[in-house]
Amino acid sequence: MYRLLIRPILFLLDPEKVHYLSFSSIKFLSRIGLSGLIRSMFLVQDKRLERELFGLKFKNPVGLAAGFDKNAVLYNELSNFGFGFIEIGTLTPKPQAGNPKKRLFRLKADKAIINRMGFNNLGVFEAVENLKKEHNVLIGGNIGKNKVTPNNEAIKDYLICFDALFDYVDYFVVNVSSPNTPGLRELQDKEPLTALLNELQLENVKLSNRKNTERKPILLKIAPDLTDSQLYDIIDIVSLTSIDGVIATNTTISRDNLKSHALLVEEKGGLSGAPLKDRSTEVIRFLAEKSNKAFPIIGVGGIHSAQDAIEKLEAGADLIQLWTGFVYEGPALIKEINQKLLKKS
């Protein structure tokens, strides 16, 4: 129904307005008592789908990537669609409006989206208030820096977010790979990235000791545009800093082989969706093979079908995430992936 009836109507509207309209609609359906119906339509529960990684048990391997529920306002309602985990953010210490609108573009001919949102969010402390609700789904906290914070002070921003979220999320994701915050990707270079992750690990130990609790898993989200040499550096950095895994990949600045109108293709920002599928899978395979599967990988990028998800998992991903595929294919995609995994088990 979504692909035939709902999507054509939604795609007539501005994509950012549709995002907020979708939020309101999902909240409304929950308020009028339809959460159970939604779960019955989309949720697939089976022990064979469970995955255990970095000390956490995931009900199934299909998660929602960061960028959809930035401010942690809809994680319970979204979990009703069958996600095994929800990643909130990217969050920054101070609220920021993000880049000027218009900043979100559909490339329908390519089943893709270009965004230059610019870490628009209400700030980490607003998200913390939202996270105080009870929830029964694993939550990842994706953290970044404010646009006005210079790179030589970036560690302070990440530490503020880390400290604020520590009691409320199950794992952390360090985002240094968005193309929409000027200079952010420079933090992917080996020296500054190693320093950042080491500081977060020290804070992780300090907080876990103070609170007499387990340390929180820390993952690194990387760009698909890294060279082989840079990917080797990522493998070294994971080993040097003892972080728990990698999310591959963020959006791309590449515009190769797109079919959409040139005016759309030329929009600045990160490209997500079907054109990213092969490159993100290549990065997953490279990391898995060259590291001898030394760390867990969450695969994201261009998953629009159950077969796309299988390819990511067979390339070396332990879990997968959706974002653009969720927008284009609807919530049935989560169920289709989990059902396909059960057939293969």
N, C-alpha and C positions, 0 to 999 in steps of 0.2 A: 504493500500500500504506500509506503514512504516513497519508493522510487518512482511509482507510477502517478501518484496523486499529490502527495505533500511536497516533494522536492520541486516539481515544476512550478508550483505556486511560490514557494520560498525563494526560488532562484530568479523570480521577477523583481525581487526587492534588493535593496542595498545589503551587501553581505554582513556589515557590522551591525546594522539594524536587525537583521535576521538572527544574529547571534543572541542579542538581548531579548528578542521576541521568543526565541526557543527557550531561553532560561525561564521567562515568565510562564510560558506554556507548561513546561515540565513541573515548575513549582505549583501551578494551578491544579494540574492533574493529581499531584500528591495531596494537596489540601482537600480535594473533594473525595479522597479515599480510594484512588485508583492505583496506589502503589502495588498492592497485591496483584491486581490484574496485569500490570506491566511486568512484574516479576514472573508471573505465570507464562507470559508470552515470550520472554527473552532469556530468562535465567536458566542456565544448564548447570546442574549440580551433580558431580560425580567425583569420587575419590581419585580416579585415574587422572583427573585434570590438575590435581594439586601439585604444586612445585615448592620445594624448600631451597631458599637461597639466602646467603648471609644472615642466617639465624631467623628468617621470617618464613611463615607458611602462607603461600598464595593460593587462594581457592581455585584459581585457574590462571593461565599464563597471559591473558588478554587484558591490558591496561589502557587507561586513557592518558594520553600524553599531556604534558604541561601546555598551558596556553588556552585551554578551554575553560577551566574553572580557576581562573587566576587568583581570585580572592577567597577561595574556599567557602563558597556560599551554597553549592549545589551537590556536594560529594555524596550525600546520602541518597538523594533522588537519582543521581547518575548511576550509582551502584545498582539500582533496581533493573537497569538494562543489561546486567550480567557481567560487568567489568570485575576482574579479579583484584584490581588496585587502581587508585586514582592519584594522579600527580597534580598538585596545585602549583600556582605560580606561573611565570617567574615573579618572585617577590623581591622587593627592594626595601631598605630601611625606611625611607621616606616615601610618602605617596607621590606618584608622578603621573601626569596626564598622557605621557607618550608622545608620539610624533603627530603633527597636524593631520587632520582628516582631509581627503580620503586616503586610507592607508591599508585597505583590505580589498583584494581583487580576485574574482573568480576567472579562471581560464577554463571554461567549460569544455572546449574542444580537446583539452589535454587532461581533464579531470585533475586539475591543479588549483592551487591558491598561491598568490603572492601577498605577503604581509610585510608591512614595516611599522608594526604597532609601537615598538620602542619601549617594551616593559611597562606598558600602562597598567597600574595597579594601585590599590588603596593603601599600600604600605603593609609591612609585615605585622605590625601590631593590630591592625584591623583584622587581618587573616587569623591571628591567634584567637581573637574573640570569637570568630566564626567557628574555629576548630574546637571550642569547648563543648560543643554538642556531642552527644553520644553517637558513635558510628561503628559499624561492623564490617568495614572494608579497610584494607591497608591504604595508608595515605603517605605519599612521597612529597617532600617539600623542595621545590626547585628554587634556588636562590641566586641572586645576581647583585649588581651594584647600580646605584643611581647614576643617571647620565652625567650629572654635574660633578661626580666624584672622579678625580684624576686617577689614572691607573696606579700611580705610586702610593695611593691611599686605598686602593680597592679592597685589600685584605680586611680593613676595618668594617666595610659594608657587609662583606660575607660573614664576618664574625658576629655582627649585630643580628643578622637574620638567623644564623645558626643558634645563637643563644636564645633568641625569642621563641623559636620553633621547637627546640629540643624536646620539650615535654609533650608535644602535640602531634608530631609526625613519626612515622615508622622508619623512614630512611630519608637521606638528603641527596639532592642532585646539584652539583656545582655547574652553573651555566656560564661558560666563557666563550660560547660559540654562536650566539645570536649575531646576525649581521646588521642588526638595526640599532645598536648602541655604538656610537662612534668609538673606535679604538678597542672595543671589548675583545675582539678576536686576537689582539696582540697578547692577551693574557694566556693564550694557548701555547706560546713559546715556552721552551723547556724550563728556563730559569725562573720566570715569574710564576708559572703554573706549579712547579715543584714547591716553591716557597709558599704559595697560597694553600696548597693541599696539606703541606706539613703543619702549617699554623692551625688549620681546621682539625687535623688529627690530634694535635696537642690539646686544643680546646675540648675535643670529644672526650679524651681521657680525663681531663680535669673535671668536666661536668658530670661524667658518669661516676667518678670517684666521690664527688661532693654529694651527689644525689643517691649514691649507693644503688646504681642501676646499670644496665648494660650500655655499652657504647652504641651509637647509632651508625648503621651502615652509610658510607659516603660513596656516591658514584659521580663520575665525570661525564658530562654530555659534550660530545665533540661534533665538529662540522664535517660534512661529507667532502669538503673541498681540500682537505689535507693531502699532502703528497705522501708517497710511501715512506720517505725519510721522516716526515713528521709523525706518521703513524707508528714507526719504530720508536720515536721519542715517546709517544703516548704509552706504549708497552713498557718502556723503561721507567716512566714516571709512575705508572701504577705499581710497579715493583718497588721503586725507591720510597714511595710514600705509603705503601700498604693500604691504599684505598680498596674498596670492596668490589668495584666493577665499573663498567663503561656503558653509557647509552649512545648508540650509534644508529641514526645520526640526527642532527638538527637540520634546519632548512639549508638550501644551497643558493649560492649567488650565480650559479651557472644558468644559462638560458639555451642550452643546446637542444636542437631537434624539436622545438615546440611548434604546434600547429595553429595556435591562437593568433589573433590579430596583432600586428606589430606594435600598435600603441599599448596594448596590454603587456606584451612580452617585455617592453622597454621600461615598465614600471620598476622603480627601485624596491629592494626588499628581498626577503628570503622566499624561495620557491619551495612549496611542499606538494605532495600528492604523487600521482602515478609516474611523472617523469623522474622522480627521485628514487624509484623502486630499485633499479638495477645498481645504482651507485651505492646506496646504503647497504645493499646486500654484499657488494664487493668489499666494503669497509668491514662489515661483520666477519666475512670469511677471512680477510687478511689478518684481523686481530686475533681471531680464533686459531688460525693455522700458525702464524708467526710467533704467537705466545705459547703455543702448545696448550691452548685452552687453560691458561693460568688464572683467569678471572672470569666471573659471570659477565654476560653481555645482554643488554636489553635492546632489541632491534625495533627501530621505528623509521618509517619513510616509505610512502607509496603502497601501503597495504590496503588494497581495495577488494580483495577476495580471500577466501579461505586458502586458496593455493598460494597467494602472495605470502600469507603468514607462514605456511609450511616451508616455503623457500627460505625465509629468514631463519626459521628454527633449524633447518637442515644445514644452513651455512654456518651455524654456531651460536645463534641467539638462544638464550635460556627462557626469556620472556619476550613479549612483543607489545607495542603500544600503537594505538590509533589516534588520529586527529583528523586529517583531511579525508581519509577514508570513511570516518564516522559521519562527516558532513555530507559526503556524496552518496554513500550507500545506506546510511541510516543504521539504527540499532540492531537490525536483523543480522548485520555483518558479524557482530560479537557471537551471536548464537551459531551462525554458520561455521565460524572458525572452531569453536569448541566442539561442535558436533563432528566436524571433519577430524579433529584430533582424536576423538573417541573412536571413530571408525578405524583410525590407523593404529590405535593402541592394542 
